[in-house]
Amino acid sequence: MSRIRERGWVRSMTAGDPLGVRVVCFPHSGGSAITFGEWSTAVPPGVSLMAVQYPGRGDRFAEPPVDDVVAMAGCAAAELLRLPPGAHVLFGHSLGALVAYETALLLRDAGEEPLALCVSAALPPGSMNNREVHLAPDDEFWATLCALGGIEPAVAENAELRDLLLPVIRSDLRAHATYRPRPGTRPLSCPVRCYHGEGDPLVEQAQLAGWASVTSGGFTGTVRPGGHFHVTTDVEELVADVLSQGRK
């Protein structure tokens, strides 16, 4: 029997100084590290851009997906803690916001709390609205995903690609739906910045203030154009804003 060689969770997206500031990005359900590929040209010298590659996609396609947010965070945090000591700014989009939050807690508990936690297109921990979405029949589930705009038209119309992607996205959404913050968790002390895509059908802006409860270090929010997948809109402005959170 052949043995699948597991690859790492955290990928370097730039050649920035590994001892400087590291922006670590966590993708959405069904997303991969390449989601943040365009960010590499917006990162200034001296800053490293890193992205998390979940199992079941990209060069980890042969590995079974992980459907547990805390387990995902544990793997990412373990790799970050093996790097030389550095300053981290964590950015998580949608599902990635929860994984980034749990990663921030683990880094904090290990004495390396991030400079800032940036969360995007995600309700506060434990507040997901539709926890049954991953249980929908294939056609209905796929139509819902395509309507959000996160799947390219050429992929949406390809039945073979759909069949390959559906199990991974279901697993990610199951992780999101079953995640609950642990009772008694001590708040972070780093600032938390929340990004909301204008018109996002999955996230009610009025609920985002709930993220303030996860930290004693201050909470701010901002609205950007681009809907749920605003992370590909005006990338330079977004990256600059993310980096500014680590300087406060």
Summary of the structure (lengths in Angstrom):
residues: 248
radius of gyration: 17.1
end to end distance: 52.6
largest distance: 52.6
contacts: 810
relative contact order: 0.16
helix: 42%
strand: 17%
